[in-house]
Amino acid sequence: MVRRVAIIGAGVSGLASVKCCLDEGLEPTCFERSEDIGGLWRYTDSVDSGRVTVYRSVITNTSKEMSCFSDFPCPEDFPNYLPPSLLLEYYRMYARHFGLLQHIRFKTTALSVRKRPDFATSGQWEVVTETDGIQESHVFDAVMVCTGRYQKPYLPLASFPGIDTRFKGQYLHSWEYKDVEAFRGKRVLVVGIGSTGGDLSVELSRVAAKVFLSARSSTWVYSRVSDHGFPFDMVNTTRFNHFLNWLLPSALMNRIRFRKFNSWFNHANYGLASTKSSYFRIVLNEQLPFCLLSGTIVLKPNVKEFTESSAVFEDGTTEENIDVVLFATGYIFSFPFLEESVCSLSNDNRSLYKRIFPPQLEKPTLALIGLVQLTGSVMVGAEMQARWVTGIFAGQNKLPPTSRMMADVLKKSPVKRNPSKRENLKISFISYIDEIASCAGVKPSMLRLFLTDPRLALAVFFGPCTPYQYRLMGRGKWSGAREAILTQWERTLKPLRTRVVDDSSDSWRWMCLLALPVALTMGFLLSKYPWWGWSPQASLQL
């Protein structure tokens, strides 16, 4: 019987895991090597500690309603896209509200997590930690690793000949970037056009002499401000759209997406993407197109090699006098505290059952939370994972036999791809969250909702797939979930209404006038053709 659970890391995954343990009656102890919660989102000017954090100017790519905890909405006066300071404040509010801080041991590093000699029968782990130079050994019934996917910078120098032998300028990973001052007046090459590469290129273009952005693959750029000014993810991440994705051929859906993206600006004209590309990524960045249009950023293909002061690109062009090369090439997993047999599995989350459990373990008492790459908020994914995992630890949910877990892993593991195309490994947000929610018994039943609460059902199916949907039924049901769903658009608009304008119009009268001919026509058809389902004669007979 699992009772005592070790949680490593007090970022968003760790906080959710502590809370879920408490919900299931377990006894969590969270080990956090720094002095505070927040993990990646707690900004610091220093890189000496080796802790990966966001850069100072970052803004979230997912809106507050789509990335909050499922039973704790963001304050209504918070903006829809949050800077690190407000996101960290929200995490603090969550930790205080649910009494999580008393279960966290700060400035405590997990040095090793090893199976106990009797692991095959007990499933227990020996966890060695260090606090202020003093090591301590603990025994836990289960372990939840919540250190996240942003642990070790991915710096593929071997793919760029000359960068570390001939190039005389400076090169660094985006992990080391904090603000623009060190780049003022310099010619900068940014390698990588993901979210970070796009953001940093835009920011640097305001102070650098010139910014070059090297892109390896097709990239579709879209704004976080979507239809009618609403957040992009709230408009697009809906169960209705998810149903269309399932119903229609992928080629048709991609064509629809490409057409919508190109309605903002023609991506082929900018050298960003072609509708013929089989591989592509989507980046949310409102300012990048204007920077390309104004010439403050110049888009380039992949780098072929570096000389002493220049970069040679695959199309044969060369850019001279490059002062700094900034690699925005992402991160790789790193779990130095895990024993080798487990660590080798964890370094590729595709070999984990549901991207969480190492399937070969004799006992399922080790879970890795928050490693999955989703097309939506990873924070929501981490909380759902924690809910399912703690339910398993508490005996409420069951895992299938090892053979079935291995078969599932093999079935879902894609064919080996080019390492540079890691974006292809992203999983559909709704597909994955629904899958884990089904395992946990908390996925909302659309049929049941339509039969019992049609208004709510319509909001759930056609509205944004917000986390509150997974608190409507099953274990962990939250009484405030329905109200949170029905008021989510109000919380979205609240921070914008800082100045009231008179938007009254007679548009509804015009709508009535336009609808009148339609109503008269329908009435004529219904009276003339009873097979439409109604006629005046039929009603008189009734």
Disulfide bonds with the S-S distance in Angstrom:
none
